[in-house]
Amino acid sequence: MQHIGYGSVRWGEVFEGIESDEFKELALLAGGVSGTPIALVTLIDENRQWFTSVTGAHLTAGPWEQTFCAHAVQQRTVFVVPDALQDPRFATNPLVQADPYIRFYAGAPLLAGDTAVGTLCVMDVAPRELRTEAAASLRALARQVVMQLELRRKTRELLRFNDAFASEALERRRTEARLRDSEQALRTSQEALQRIDAERRELVANISHDLRTPLTSLQGYLDTVLIKADTLDAARQRKYLEQASTQSRRLARLVDDLFELAQLDDRQMQLKAEPFELRELISDVVQSFAMAAEAKGIVLGMQCFDRSAVVVGEVRLIERVLANLLDNAIRLTPESGAVSVACETAGDRVVVRVTDTGPGIAVKDQERIFERFYRGGPSAQSASNTAGLGLSSARRIVAMHGGELTASRGPAGRTEFAFSLPRRTAGGVVTEK
């Protein structure tokens, strides 16, 4: 028995897109050669039956087991029913018992290879026979329908292949792009690791140097006092002990800077911002440096006229920034020089400026001085006598408060450091001056 193409998904997909008059001309020819008023193309898959290109009647598909097509697709040649009302297989068919009251049926199977995918059929409302030449014409027209169906299927397969090829090409391009991105990310990570490793080695070398220097001096002064205790007079002993104390404070300052920088790098330092009076904090910090300034004959001044300026930040950290800037200014300013701290409101922020009459900062160094362990040229290094960590930490702290610490040459060649803080009332509302 001939194999019937039930369940052919490929054909079912082809049928889904067929227009209602796709084979209208072939159906009209079939009706013409057979002399019947009704002609159509029936298409089938496992679960469905389609009527398409129907001419001469309005037809709806009934139960498959009662249909003419179910028998026609079992044949290799044209299946003919001269009088359906007299044929027990079709006498109860809805198309026989009701409009259009079919009596005559002839159907040529649509054979795609060994697969029957439907029929080209003709019908009449009166009993009759099908002439031999009409049957031959019906088979020829059925082959034309199959050729069109095959063409549609191959076109659909080609489109699917093109879509798959395009999808594969697109996926390949995406994969290549992802690989390039991954390679770039890997290179970036490698460069970052190399940079971090270089910074780590430099950090260790600088820390070793900056720790060793005050430790060596401290040990030298103390050893001298111990070894020559019997021969040194009181004034000389005091001088050595003062030098040892200076180196001890320098060492303590370096340890504090390293600890603070480590906290900032590891993001362990959580900002505890609250409103506070900036003028009062500046006044306290200035007072704490009064003796150091007086010892060098430096005039230490403060110009903060807005007593109502309340800013938001962490008092301890801002105090650290101010102390660092004043400590640098006083150490680098020659004797009989001047250091001043000024603050002024600028919109919703308060700007703080620390100015000194020290040696100044070359333009090329105005950004580099914020790098770790950078201490400027030889003259600046000898004058600063620090590890170069304080300004790096200060800039990080100001950035945590949404500002930027900058260095520039002020009026008359003065060195000026400036930063700003958000201005708020205790209730968190911006105050207008």
C-alpha positions as CSV (number, residue, x, y, z in Angstrom):
1,M,0.0,0.0,0.0
2,Q,1.1,3.5,-0.7
3,H,2.6,5.4,2.2
4,I,0.5,8.5,3.2
5,G,2.3,11.6,4.5
6,Y,0.6,12.0,7.8
7,G,2.7,13.8,10.4
8,S,5.0,15.4,7.8
9,V,5.9,18.5,9.7
10,R,7.8,19.9,6.7
11,W,4.6,19.8,4.6
12,G,2.5,21.1,7.4
13,E,4.7,24.2,7.6
14,V,4.4,24.6,3.8
15,F,0.6,24.5,4.0
16,E,0.3,27.1,6.7
17,G,1.4,29.9,4.4
18,I,-0.7,29.0,1.3
19,E,-3.2,31.6,0.2
20,S,-6.9,30.7,-0.3
21,D,-6.6,31.2,-4.1
22,E,-3.0,29.8,-4.5
23,F,-4.1,27.1,-7.0
24,K,-7.3,28.9,-8.3
25,E,-6.3,28.7,-12.0
26,L,-5.5,25.0,-11.8
27,A,-8.8,24.3,-10.0
28,L,-10.7,26.2,-12.7
29,L,-8.9,24.2,-15.4
30,A,-9.8,21.0,-13.5
31,G,-13.4,21.9,-13.4
32,G,-13.4,22.9,-17.1
33,V,-11.8,19.7,-18.4
34,S,-14.2,17.5,-16.3
35,G,-17.3,19.7,-16.9
36,T,-18.1,20.1,-13.2
37,P,-19.2,23.2,-11.4
38,I,-17.1,22.6,-8.3
39,A,-13.3,22.2,-8.0
40,L,-10.7,22.6,-5.2
41,V,-7.4,21.5,-3.8
42,T,-7.4,19.6,-0.5
43,L,-4.2,19.5,1.5
44,I,-3.6,17.1,4.5
45,D,-1.2,16.5,7.3
46,E,-1.5,14.3,10.4
47,N,-4.2,16.3,12.2
48,R,-5.7,18.7,9.7
49,Q,-7.3,19.0,6.3
50,W,-7.3,22.3,4.3
51,F,-9.7,23.3,1.5
52,T,-8.0,25.8,-0.7
53,S,-8.8,27.4,-4.1
54,V,-12.4,26.3,-3.9
55,T,-14.5,27.2,-7.0
56,G,-18.3,26.9,-7.4
57,A,-19.3,26.3,-3.7
58,H,-18.7,27.1,-0.1
59,L,-17.2,24.0,1.6
60,T,-16.1,23.1,5.1
61,A,-14.1,20.1,6.0
62,G,-16.0,17.3,7.9
63,P,-14.7,14.3,9.9
64,W,-11.7,12.8,8.1
65,E,-13.0,9.3,8.1
66,Q,-16.1,10.4,6.1
67,T,-14.3,12.5,3.6
68,F,-13.7,11.7,-0.1
69,C,-10.1,12.7,0.3
70,A,-9.4,10.0,2.9
71,H,-10.1,7.4,0.1
72,A,-8.6,9.4,-2.8
73,V,-5.1,9.6,-1.2
74,Q,-5.0,5.8,-0.9
75,Q,-5.0,5.6,-4.7
76,R,-2.3,6.0,-7.4
77,T,-4.8,7.1,-10.0
78,V,-8.0,9.2,-10.0
79,F,-10.6,8.1,-7.4
80,V,-14.1,8.4,-8.8
81,V,-17.5,8.2,-7.0
82,P,-20.3,8.4,-9.6
83,D,-23.2,8.7,-7.1
84,A,-22.3,9.4,-3.5
85,L,-25.9,9.0,-2.3
86,Q,-25.8,5.4,-3.5
87,D,-22.3,4.7,-2.0
88,P,-22.5,3.6,1.6
89,R,-19.1,5.0,2.3
90,F,-20.3,8.6,1.6
91,A,-24.1,8.5,1.9
92,T,-24.0,10.2,5.3
93,N,-21.2,12.7,4.4
94,P,-22.4,16.2,5.5
95,L,-21.5,17.5,2.0
96,V,-23.9,14.8,0.5
97,Q,-26.7,15.2,3.0
98,A,-26.7,19.0,3.0
99,D,-25.6,22.0,0.9
100,P,-24.1,21.7,-1.7
101,Y,-25.6,18.1,-1.9
102,I,-22.7,16.5,-3.7
103,R,-23.4,13.5,-5.8
104,F,-20.4,13.1,-8.1
105,Y,-16.7,13.2,-6.9
106,A,-13.4,12.6,-8.7
107,G,-10.0,13.2,-7.0
108,A,-6.5,12.9,-8.2
109,P,-4.0,12.3,-5.4
110,L,-1.2,14.9,-5.0
111,L,1.9,12.6,-4.8
112,A,5.2,14.2,-3.7
113,G,7.4,11.1,-4.3
114,D,5.8,8.3,-2.2
115,T,3.9,10.8,0.0
116,A,0.3,11.8,-0.6
117,V,-0.2,15.4,0.6
118,G,-3.7,16.0,-0.7
119,T,-6.0,15.8,-3.7
120,L,-7.0,17.9,-6.7
121,C,-10.8,17.1,-6.9
122,V,-13.9,18.0,-8.8
123,M,-17.5,17.6,-7.8
124,D,-21.0,17.9,-9.2
125,V,-24.5,18.0,-7.7
126,A,-25.7,15.4,-10.2
127,P,-24.6,11.8,-10.6
128,R,-22.3,11.2,-13.6
129,E,-19.2,9.4,-15.0
130,L,-15.7,10.8,-15.6
131,R,-14.4,10.6,-19.2
132,T,-11.0,8.9,-19.7
133,E,-9.4,12.0,-21.2
134,A,-10.8,14.1,-18.3
135,A,-9.2,11.8,-15.8
136,A,-5.8,12.1,-17.6
137,S,-6.1,15.9,-17.6
138,L,-6.9,15.8,-13.9
139,R,-3.8,13.7,-13.2
140,A,-1.7,16.2,-15.2
141,L,-3.1,19.2,-13.3
142,A,-2.5,17.4,-10.0
143,R,1.2,17.0,-11.0
144,Q,1.3,20.8,-11.6
145,V,-0.1,21.4,-8.1
146,V,2.6,19.1,-6.6
147,M,5.3,21.0,-8.6
148,Q,4.1,24.3,-7.1
149,L,4.1,22.7,-3.6
150,E,7.6,21.3,-4.0
151,L,8.8,24.7,-5.2
152,R,7.2,26.3,-2.1
153,R,8.8,23.7,0.1
154,K,12.3,24.1,-1.4
155,T,12.0,27.9,-1.2
156,R,11.1,27.6,2.4
157,E,14.0,25.2,3.1
158,L,16.3,27.6,1.3
159,L,15.1,30.5,3.4
160,R,15.4,28.4,6.5
161,F,19.0,27.5,5.5
162,N,19.8,31.1,4.8
163,D,18.3,32.1,8.2
164,A,20.3,29.3,9.9
165,F,23.4,30.4,8.0
166,A,22.9,34.0,8.8
167,S,22.2,33.1,12.5
168,E,25.3,31.0,12.6
169,A,27.3,33.8,11.0
170,L,25.8,36.3,13.5
171,E,26.6,34.0,16.4
172,R,30.1,33.5,15.1
173,R,30.6,37.2,14.9
174,R,29.2,37.6,18.4
175,T,31.4,34.8,19.7
176,E,34.4,36.5,18.0
177,A,33.4,39.8,19.6
178,R,33.1,38.2,23.0
179,L,36.5,36.6,22.5
180,R,38.0,39.9,21.6
181,D,36.3,41.5,24.6
182,S,37.6,38.7,26.8
183,E,41.1,39.0,25.4
184,Q,41.0,42.8,25.9
185,A,39.7,42.3,29.4
186,L,42.4,39.8,30.1
187,R,45.1,42.2,28.7
188,T,43.6,45.0,30.8
189,S,43.6,42.8,33.9
190,Q,47.2,41.7,33.2
191,E,48.3,45.3,32.7
192,A,46.5,46.2,35.9
193,L,48.1,43.4,37.8
194,Q,51.5,44.3,36.4
195,R,50.9,48.0,37.4
196,I,49.7,46.9,40.9
197,D,52.7,44.7,41.3
198,A,55.1,47.5,40.2
199,E,53.3,49.9,42.6
200,R,53.6,47.3,45.3
201,R,57.3,46.8,44.8
202,E,57.8,50.6,44.7
203,L,55.7,51.0,47.8
204,V,57.7,48.4,49.7
205,A,61.0,50.0,48.5
206,N,59.8,53.5,49.5
207,I,58.4,52.4,52.9
208,S,61.6,50.5,53.6
209,H,63.7,53.6,52.8
210,D,61.4,56.0,54.7
211,L,61.2,53.7,57.8
212,R,64.9,53.0,57.8
213,T,66.0,56.6,57.6
214,P,64.3,57.9,60.8
215,L,65.0,54.6,62.6
216,T,68.7,54.8,61.7
217,S,68.9,58.4,62.9
218,L,66.9,57.6,66.1
219,Q,69.2,54.7,66.9
220,G,72.3,56.8,66.1
221,Y,71.3,59.6,68.5
222,L,70.3,57.3,71.3
223,D,73.4,55.1,70.9
224,T,75.5,58.3,71.0
225,V,73.9,59.4,74.3
226,L,74.3,55.9,75.8
227,I,77.9,55.4,74.7
228,K,79.1,58.9,75.5
229,A,77.0,59.5,78.5
230,D,80.0,60.2,80.7
231,T,81.7,62.7,78.2
232,L,78.6,64.6,76.8
233,D,77.6,67.7,78.6
234,A,73.9,68.3,79.4
235,A,73.4,70.7,76.4
236,R,74.8,68.2,74.0
237,Q,72.7,65.3,75.5
238,R,69.6,67.5,75.2
239,K,70.3,68.3,71.6
240,Y,70.7,64.6,70.7
241,L,67.6,63.6,72.6
242,E,65.6,66.4,70.8
243,Q,66.8,65.0,67.5
244,A,65.8,61.5,68.5
245,S,62.4,62.8,69.5
246,T,62.0,64.5,66.1
247,Q,62.9,61.3,64.3
248,S,60.4,59.4,66.6
249,R,57.6,61.8,65.7
250,R,58.5,61.5,62.0
251,L,58.3,57.8,62.3
252,A,55.0,57.9,64.1
253,R,53.6,60.3,61.4
254,L,54.7,57.9,58.7
255,V,53.0,54.9,60.4
256,D,49.8,57.0,60.8
257,D,49.9,57.9,57.1
258,L,50.5,54.3,56.1
259,F,47.6,53.1,58.2
260,E,45.2,55.7,56.9
261,L,46.2,55.0,53.3
262,A,45.7,51.3,53.8
263,Q,42.2,52.0,55.2
264,L,41.3,54.2,52.2
265,D,42.7,51.6,49.7
266,D,40.8,48.8,51.3
267,R,37.6,50.9,51.5
268,Q,37.4,50.0,55.2
269,M,36.9,53.7,56.1
270,Q,33.2,54.4,56.1
271,L,32.3,58.1,55.8
272,K,30.3,59.3,58.9
273,A,29.1,62.6,57.6
274,E,27.3,65.1,59.8
275,P,26.8,68.9,59.9
276,F,29.5,70.9,61.7
277,E,30.8,74.5,61.9
278,L,33.8,74.7,59.6
279,R,35.1,77.9,61.0
280,E,35.3,76.4,64.5
281,L,37.2,73.4,63.2
282,I,39.7,75.5,61.2
283,S,40.2,77.7,64.3
284,D,41.1,74.6,66.4
285,V,43.5,73.2,63.8
286,V,45.2,76.6,63.4
287,Q,45.6,76.9,67.2
288,S,47.3,73.5,67.3
289,F,50.0,74.7,64.9
290,A,50.5,78.1,66.6
291,M,53.6,77.0,68.5
292,A,55.2,75.3,65.4
293,A,54.7,78.5,63.4
294,E,55.9,80.8,66.2
295,A,59.1,78.7,66.5
296,K,60.0,79.6,62.9
297,G,58.7,83.2,63.1
298,I,55.9,82.4,60.7
299,V,52.8,84.5,60.8
300,L,49.8,82.1,60.9
301,G,46.5,83.7,60.0
302,M,42.9,82.7,59.5
303,Q,40.3,84.5,57.4
304,C,36.8,82.9,57.8
305,F,34.2,85.6,58.0
306,D,31.0,83.6,57.5
307,R,30.3,82.4,61.1
308,S,27.2,80.6,59.9
309,A,28.9,78.3,57.4
310,V,27.9,74.8,58.3
311,V,29.2,72.0,56.2
312,V,28.5,68.2,55.9
313,G,31.4,65.8,56.4
314,E,33.3,63.7,58.8
315,V,35.0,66.1,61.3
316,R,37.9,63.7,62.0
317,L,38.8,63.3,58.3
318,I,38.5,67.0,57.4
319,E,40.6,67.8,60.5
320,R,43.2,65.4,59.1
321,V,43.2,67.2,55.7
322,L,43.6,70.6,57.3
323,A,46.4,69.4,59.6
324,N,48.2,67.8,56.7
325,L,48.0,71.0,54.6
326,L,49.1,73.2,57.6
327,D,51.9,70.9,58.5
328,N,53.3,70.9,55.0
329,A,52.9,74.7,54.7
330,I,54.7,75.5,58.0
331,R,57.6,73.0,57.3
332,L,58.1,74.3,53.7
333,T,57.8,78.0,54.5
334,P,61.1,79.7,55.3
335,E,61.5,81.6,58.6
336,S,59.6,84.9,58.9
337,G,57.2,83.7,56.2
338,A,53.4,83.6,56.3
339,V,50.7,80.8,56.2
340,S,47.0,81.5,56.1
341,V,43.8,79.5,56.0
342,A,40.7,81.1,54.4
343,C,37.2,79.9,53.7
344,E,34.4,81.4,51.7
345,T,31.0,80.3,50.5
346,A,30.4,79.6,46.8
347,G,26.8,78.6,46.1
348,D,26.0,75.4,47.9
349,R,29.6,74.7,48.9
350,V,32.3,76.2,51.1
351,V,35.8,76.6,49.6
352,V,38.8,76.3,51.9
353,R,42.2,77.7,50.8
354,V,45.6,77.1,52.6
355,T,48.3,79.6,51.3
356,D,51.9,79.9,52.2
357,T,55.0,81.8,51.1
358,G,57.1,78.7,50.7
359,P,59.3,77.8,47.7
360,G,56.2,77.2,45.5
361,I,55.3,74.3,43.3
362,A,56.4,73.9,39.7
363,V,53.6,73.6,37.2
364,K,54.8,70.1,36.3
365,D,54.5,69.0,39.9
366,Q,51.1,70.4,40.7
367,E,49.4,67.1,40.0
368,R,52.3,64.7,40.8
369,I,52.6,65.9,44.4
370,F,49.4,64.0,45.1
371,E,51.0,60.7,44.0
372,R,52.3,58.4,46.8
373,F,55.9,59.0,47.8
374,Y,56.3,61.9,45.4
375,R,58.2,64.8,47.0
376,G,59.0,67.1,44.2
377,G,62.5,68.2,43.2
378,P,65.7,68.0,45.3
379,S,65.0,71.2,47.2
380,A,61.5,70.2,48.0
381,Q,62.7,66.8,49.2
382,S,65.2,68.2,51.5
383,A,62.8,70.7,52.9
384,S,59.8,68.3,53.3
385,N,61.6,65.4,55.0
386,T,58.4,63.4,54.7
387,A,57.3,60.2,53.0
388,G,55.0,61.9,50.5
389,L,51.9,60.1,51.7
390,G,49.9,62.8,53.4
391,L,48.8,64.7,50.3
392,S,47.7,61.4,48.6
393,S,45.5,60.6,51.6
394,A,44.2,64.2,51.8
395,R,43.1,64.1,48.2
396,R,41.4,60.7,48.7
397,I,39.5,62.1,51.8
398,V,38.3,65.2,49.9
399,A,37.1,63.0,47.0
400,M,35.1,60.9,49.5
401,H,33.3,64.2,50.4
402,G,32.5,64.9,46.7
403,G,35.2,67.5,46.2
404,E,38.7,67.8,44.8
405,L,42.0,68.9,46.4
406,T,44.1,71.0,44.0
407,A,47.4,72.8,44.2
408,S,48.3,76.0,42.3
409,R,50.5,79.1,42.5
410,G,48.5,81.9,44.1
411,P,49.1,85.7,44.1
412,A,52.7,86.8,44.4
413,G,54.0,83.3,43.7
414,R,52.4,81.8,46.8
415,T,51.5,78.1,47.0
416,E,47.8,77.5,47.4
417,F,45.9,74.3,48.2
418,A,42.1,74.4,47.8
419,F,39.2,72.1,48.3
420,S,35.4,72.5,48.9
421,L,32.8,70.9,51.1
422,P,28.9,70.8,50.7
423,R,27.3,73.6,52.8
424,R,24.2,72.5,54.8
425,T,22.2,73.5,57.8
426,A,21.8,71.1,60.7
427,G,18.5,70.0,59.1
428,G,20.2,69.2,55.8
429,V,18.9,72.3,53.8
430,V,21.2,74.4,51.7
431,T,21.7,77.7,53.3
432,E,21.7,80.9,51.2
433,K,24.0,83.6,52.3
